[in-house]
Amino acid sequence: MADLPGTAGRLVGLVLGALARLRGGRPMHPRGAVFSAVLERHGNGAGDPVGVPWLDAPATDVGVVRLSRGAGLPAPLPDLLGLAIRLPSATDAPIDLLLSTTGRGRLTRLLPALRRDAAAVYSSIMGYRSDVGTLRIAALPESDGVPSEPEQLAEEVPREGLSFTLAAARGRGPWVPFGRLVLGAPAEPLDPGVRFDAVLNPPPGLVPDGPMARFRAPAYARARAAHRA
């Protein structure tokens, strides 16, 4: 049986490769702002365990976050917003989470949604295979009224703050909070060349799986090759 997501990913990869060459290596989310960030994983004491050790273990991770506009459309037009998180790991490779604006519900968490406000609900959309079943990860905003233009974000976040509750859900089950993500100071320059890859760099105990993972893998590979070229 044909692997339709993989085939679609390879076809989209051709387009992304061309866009990457035109956009200096970023086929999607060409405009963004990078911030320092701290993820406080609170462990099982704050609620029900997810069932994956990395998600359930209490820890403090210092990393970076990139907030971006998917198509690079200018505000006030809505866009598919992105929240990319990079955290350290026990290996040489980092941990990358790529989340996009979606709904919060059991079905709408699987559907991309255009937004203007950066303090929105973001979901991995892509599923992760784990010992407890298929999981998805979300960032749930703790405030609202935050601009999504990178330059405005660089002014707003240090002054007003921006934080998210990170949560995981099994299948279409409820979101189970496992940590709190707090953004800090903007990077200098504002959008350095940090490259995130959710397929190659998942959290420990989670394996990218399902149609979205098979779609993303060849598309990401093509974009990486275009960037190196």
Summary of the structure (lengths in Angstrom):
residues: 229
radius of gyration: 16.8
end to end distance: 33.8
largest distance: 53.8
contacts: 739
relative contact order: 0.22
helix: 25%
strand: 34%
